[in-house]
Every structure is written in C-alpha cells, then in structure tokens.
C-alpha cells in the first residue's frame, strides 16, 4: 500500500512540473514515504534523515518532506527529532504535497496532519500514478481498517475502512488495461470487507472479482490482504469461477495458539482458520497459500509456540512471512505484561519456525518440477548466473500462483518482452524460486526493460 501511495506521490509531483532523478545530489526535493508497522522502519527513517542533514547543509535549498504512516503517528515529534525536515504530512492528505512544499518555500517548515479524511472518499486515490512497471499495476480498492488486532497500528494511522465506489474501481482497471496492463493487484487492509461501508451490510468483494473478470485485456488478478475471519464462501467461489483471478491466497495466520489469537483479537481460532483454508483448497484447484506469522508475542509460552508449529505444519504453506514481535506504541499489545521474552528464546523459536516453513515451501515447489507453467515475465534477471543452469535467458517471472521463476535455456527466435506470457517447463526448485526452460510465447509484452 505504501509503494502504491509512492506511485501516486510521484505522479502528483510530475503533474506539477517536477522531474524524477535517481541521483540524490541532483534532487531539489526528497520525499520519504514511511511505514510504522515495525520498529525497524522507524530506525531506518531517522537513519536516512541523519544522512540527509549533511546533504542539506551543503545545499540549503533542498526540501525534505516526510509523509505516510510514521508521519501520521508522530506529527510534530518528527521535526523535533529532525529539525531539517521542511514538510510533514500524513496518510489522509498526501494529495496536498505540492501545496505544502510551496508553503514551506514561502514561510518555512510546515506540519499538516489530518485526524480523519475531509470527505467520505480519499482524494489521493484519484491522483495520477507513475508505475515502475508498464504491464502490472496496483489498484487500491479501500483504505483503513475496522479490525482491532492488538499488535497493529494500522487503524490508528489509516483510520476506518473507506471503500472506493464500485464503478470507479472498474473504470480504473479498464483504463489500466487500455494502457497495456495485463496484471492487477487489488489492495486493501482487509479486501474481504470491501464495500460493506457502501452497502451498509453486504461485502462486495466477490462481486468485484467477477466484474473484473469481464474486463478485456486483464490476464491476471491478485489481491492482498484478506482477513481469515471474513473469508466468505462467495469469495472462494468467485476465485474458483473467474478465470483471470489467480490461484493464490495470502491468509495471515499470525499464531496457531488459540490463547495468543484471543490476545491478538484476531476473531478466529486455529481450528476455524484451518477449516476455511481447507474450504478454499477444496474449491480452488492448484491453490498456493502464503501467510504471516508473529513470533514472541507478549506472554507467548513454549506450548503456544508448539501449537503454532502444529498449525503451520498442517497448513503446509507455499511461503510464509515470519516476524519477531515489535511493540508499537499506541497499540494494546504494547501495554501487555511479559512484553519482552528472552532474546535467545525468541531467536530459537524463530529459527525453528523457519525450518518448518522452508521445508513445506521446498516440498511444494519441488512438486511442480516437470510441469508446464504459464509465466508472466516481470523483469530482467539481476543474477548473472542461475545455479545449475547451462545458460540464463536473463528474465524472471511469476506463475499464476505467484511463484518466482528464473528462465534458462537457449535464446528464443522471437524477443521476450517484459509483460509477456510464456510457457515454461519447470526443471528445478528451491524454497523461494523455480527454474524453468522456455517453451513458447503465449502473449507478447510491451516493454524491453
């Protein structure tokens, strides 16, 4: 979501006459769009601001703007720690960046944080976008979150859920398709509840998926993130029955302990989670499932952790994003007892969890060896050589299940363009990638880089 916001900020500034530069020394304006999900994001921001201070000392005309979630959370405190920052703006008013930069030029440093959106829609969602990829696009369908997970700061810095109007989302996607985009990823803090604020009761996410399936030119549809407690049968049916919706589901577990899940205020038990996961796998052929898991939540016991390992083993994930708990001021979890478990205990649990998730990821990837997969070429392969390959074609892409594929083999007669759909025979696998031989090109892309 933050990267998507950064695309909109870039589009806004270019619309208003700025030009992007990759050289920091050339910049007239530096914009830092922040996250505050974990503590290391805070540390990274203030470390970067420290480096920029010396640059501004030698170039006083440089304007530094800090926005996003951390700015929304800290407000004026940010400038107290870094007084060389010129503009501080939050998550609700990023569409005002150009005006705030102009104000700082005329009157000096400015902090503008809105407590809530000024309207029932988010103006920033209508800003122009500058995507790094011409074949793939993020589409924000909602912002904010109505859940109350005890570890999460998002509702405080993003506010309550606001859904974009149904037809506006579809028009945005149709415009992207007309511009050559073949893959979209729908974004929301809880996409499963999309539209509930528009209708009063009924979520519209399943309906949205089906309507997107009718848009000509869109070959692949992905989404992130759904909440397990809101994964409804009609959504599972829509995924199964809409051909361009990919067989990929990110379903955050967070913990396999019912006691910890209750403390996290997740709204489901481990048993209920596995039931919904099984329902999805039973209905959607060849479904790949990924997840998020937190280790070291306040008060987590060895028994709690063993419960998590058991659920992770039963779920047999294709991939998992594993995190060590990071207390966020302003959340319930930050005030809980037993806040900090012994570091060696947490590290040991993290490593044990990693062994289980890596094992299942490798097994599921190895099961695809010998299959022919449809791969969307995403980018040039930055690795000079692919281990065990005779030669590398220099491209990487992803299957419909979101699995990373390195292409190897002889150079094809027709050029491969980024954004192309190709058939690839998988001949090797690791826990985080597949390796495959190009067979033929199904759909030509539109970009050489």
N, C-alpha and C positions, 0 to 999 in steps of 0.2 A: 504493500500500500504506500509506503514512503517513497519507494522508487517511482511509482506511478505519480505521486504528488510532485516529485522532482521533474518528471517529464512535463508536467503542467507548468511548473515554475519556469522551466527552460522555454516552453512555448510562449508564455506570457512575456518574458523578457525579450525574446526575439521579435515578438509582435511589436514591442515598444521601442525597437531600434537597437537593442544590444546584439552583440555577436559573440558566440561561444568561442572560448580558447582553451586549449589543453595545457598551455604554459601559464603557471601561476604568476610568474613575474610580469606577464603582459596584462593581467586582469585589472580592470577598473573596479569591478565588483566581484566579491566572493560570497556565495550563498551556501550555508551549511544547513541542510535539512535533517533534523535529528530524530532519533528514536530514544525511548526511555524504558523499553521492556526489561532490559537487564543493566546492571551496574556498569559493565564494561563499555556500554555505549556512552554513558556519562563521561567516563575516563577518557575515551577516545576523543570526544568533543573538546574537552578542556585541554587535552594534549595538543590537538590541532590548533586551537586558538592561541596557545602559547607560541607555537611556531609562526603563526601569522602576525603576532605582535611585532616581531623584529622586521618582518616584511613591511608592515605599515609604518614603522619608524623611518624606514628609508623611502617610503612612498606615501606621504601623509594624505594624498588624495584618494587612496584606496578605501572603498566602502566595504565593510564586512557586515553581512546580515545572517542572523541565526533564526531559523523557524522550526516548525514541526512540534513533535510531542514533548521533547525536553524543554523547549522554549515555553510551550503552553503550561507545563508543570512549574517551571522555575521563575518565569517572568523577569521582574527586576533583579532578582537574585543573580541572574546570569551576568548582567552587566556589573554587578558588584564584584564578581569574580574575574571578569574580563572587561575592564572599562574601555578597551579599544574597539569594542563592538559598536556599530553605528545603528543597527536596526534589529529589534527583537520582535518577532511576530509568531502567532500561534497556529493552531490547526484549523480554526474557523475563518481566518481572514487572510489566507495566503494569496488570494486574488488581489490583495491590496499592496503587494510587494513593491511594484513600481512607484506607487504614490508615496509609500513610506521611505523609499530610497531618495526620492526627490525632496521630501520634507527634511530628511537628515542632511541633505546637501545645503538646504537653506537655513535650517535652525539648529542643527546639531543632533546628537543621538536621540532616538525615539524608541519607546517600547509600547507596543499596542497588542494587548491580549484580550480577546473577547471571551466572556464566560460561557456563551452559547451562540449558536448561529443567529444571525439577524433575521433569517427567514426560515420557512419550513423546508426549503431546499438549500443545497450547498452551492454557492456561486462558483466555487473553484472547480466543480465537476464539469462546468461548461467552458473552462478555459481551453485554449488551443494546446495541443500536445506535440512534443518533439521526441519521438521514439528513436531509440538506437537501432531498432530492427524494423525493416520495412515489411516483413512478412508476418510478424506476430505483434499482438497488441494486448495490453491490459485494459479491461473495461470495468470501472468502478460501478457497482450496482447499488451500493449502500455505504454509509459511513456510520460510525458509532456502534455501541453495543448495549443491549439491555440486560445482559447477564451480570452476575455479581461474583465471579470467581475471586476467591480471597487473595490470590497471588498476583492478580492482573491490574495494571494501572490504566489499561486502555479506556474503560468507561469514563475515567476521570479526565483524560486528556482528549478523547474523541467524542465524548458525550453520548446521548442516547441515539438509538437507531433512527436514521433518516434514509428512506429508500428513494432512489431516483424514479420518476414516473416510468411506467412500463413502456410506453411508446417511445420515450426519449432514449431509453437503453437500446431498443431495437433499431432506432434510427442511427444512433452512434455506431452500432455494429455494422449496419448496412453501408454507412459512409466508409468505415474501415475496409470492408470488403471491396467497395468500388475503387479504393486506393491500392488494392493488391494484397491486403492482409488475408492470410489463409487460416491463421490460428488465433483464437482469442482466449484469454483467461479472465473469468469473472472474479471480481474482488469484493470482499466484504468481511467484516469481523465475524459475522455469522450468516452466510449466504442462505442457509436453510430457512431463515425467518424473513427473507426478502419480501417486501410488500405487505407485511402484517400491519404496518402503520398506515398504509394506503387504504386497506380494506376494512380495518378495524378488527378482523379476526383471521381470515384465511391467508396463509402464506402463498405467494405467487411463484415461488422458485421453480416448481415443476412445470408450471405453465410457461414460464420464461424460457426454460431449456427447450421445450417443444417448439416454441415460436422461433427461437434462434436457429433451430434445425431446418427451418424453411428458407433461411437467407442464403441466396445463391453466392457461391464463392467461398464460404466459410467451410473449411475441410475438417477443422478440429476445434472442439470447445472443451476447455478445462475450467475449474473453479477452485477457489480457496477463500476461506476455510469454512467447512461446515461444523456444527456442534453436534456431538453424538446424541444428545437428548432430543434434538429436533430433526433427526434424520427420519423422514416420514416415508411410508410405503410408496406414495405417489411420486416422490423424488427418485426413489430407486427404480420405479417403473419407467420414469422419463429418461433416466440414464440408459436403461436397457433398450428402450424402444426408439431412441433418437440416434440415427447412425453417426452423426458427426460429433456427438458427445463421447469423449474418450473414456476408456475403461480404466479409470484412475480415480482413487478416492483417498483424500487425506483426512484421516479421522483421529483427531488428537485424543489420546488416552490419558496422559498426564500421570496417572498412578493406577496400579492394579489392586491397591488396598482399599476396601470399602470405607475403612475408618479415615484414611487420608483423603479419599474422594469427598467424603462428607465435610471434612475440614476445609477442603478446597472449594466447597459449594459448587460442585460440578453438575449436580442434578441427575446423576445416574449411578448405578452400581457396576462393579466389574462384570457381573453376570448379565446385566441388561446391555452393557456395551458389546459383549461377545455375541449376544442374541442378534443385535442389529447388524453387526459385522457379518455374521453368518447369513442373515437375510439378504444382505447386499451381494455376497459372493454366490449365493444360490440363484439369484435372479440375473446377475450381470456376468456373462461369460468372460473368462480370462481377465478378471478384475485384479489390478495391482493396488495394494493398500499401503499407505505410509502413515506415520504418526508422530506425535510429540510426547516426550516423557521427561518429567522432572525428578531428579534425584536429590535427596537431602531436604525435603520439605520439613518445616518445623515439627519436631516430635516424631519423625519417621523412625520406626523401630526396625530391627532386623526381620521380624515377622512381616511387617508392612512391605519391606523391600522384597522378601521372598514371594509374597503374593503378587507383586509387580512382575517379577521374573516369570512366574507361572502364567500370568495372563499374556505376557509378551510371547512366551513360547507357544501358547495356544493360538494366538493371533497370527503367528507366522508372517510377519510383515515383510514387505519388499524393501523397505528402508525405514529408518527411524531417526528423528532429530532429537538428540538426548542433551539435556541441560542440567547443570547443577543449580539448585535453587538460589535465586538472587533476590533478597528482600527489597521491595520498592516502597519507600516512604509514602504514606497515604493509603496503603492497602491494609486489609485486615491481617494478612499473613505477617506483615512487618511488625505487628504488635503481639504476636503469639509467643507463648512460652517455648523454651527449648529452641530458640531461634537459630543457634549455630551448633550443628553437630560437629564432632571432632573431624578435622580436615582429612585425616588418614582414613577414617571410616567412610566418609563421603567419596573420596577418591577410589577406594576399594570397590564400593558399590557401583560407581560409575563405570569402572573398568569391567566388572562382572556383567553389567547390563550390556555394555558394548560387545562383549563376546557373544551374547545371545542374539543381539540384533544383527551383528555382522554374519553370524552363521546362517541365520534364516535368509538374509539378503543374498548371500552367495549361493545357497541352495536354490532359491527361486530364480536367480539369474542363470545358473548352470542348467536348469530345466528347459531353458529356451534355446540351448545350443542345438543346431540342426534345423531350427525353424526359419521360415522366411518372414521377415518383419517389414512393415511399411514404416519408413523412417523419414521424418521431416528434417531437412538439413538446416541447422541453426547457425553455424558459424565455421570459420576456419579452425582447424585443429592446432592449438598452440603447442602441442607436444611434438618435438622433432621426430621422434620415432615411437611407434607403438610396440610394446614388448611382445616378442614372438611373431611379429608380422614380417612378411617378405618385403612389403613396401606400404607406405601410408599414402592415401589419397589426399590427406590434408584437410578433411572435413569431419565435423562431429554433428550428430543429430539426435533426435529422440523418437522412440517408438510411441504408439498410441498410449501405452502405459506409462509414459514419461521416463523411460529408461534411457540413459545416455549411451550412445553407440559411436565408437570410433570406426571409420570406414578404412578398409585396407584392400589391397588387390591392384590389378593393372588399371591404368588410366582409361576411362571410357571414351568412346568416339565423340559423343556429344559432351559439351562442358556442363559441369554441375554448378548450379547457381544456388546461393543461399535462398531458402524458401522452397526448394524443390522437394517433391515427394518421391522417394526412391524405394525399390525393393532390395532388401539386404538379407543374405543368408548369414545367420549368427554362427560363428565358429569358435568363439572363446568368451569367457566371462570372468569377471571379478565381482566383489561385493558391491562395487559402486558403478560398474560400467559393463557394457557388452562390446564385443569386437565383431565386425561383420564384413563380408565381401559383397560389393555392389553387384547386383544382377541387372537391373534396368531402371530407367527413369519413368515414373508414372505421370508426374506433373512438373513442368519447368517452373523454376522460381523467377524472381525479378531483381536479384541483386547479386553482384560479384563479390561483395565484401561482407 
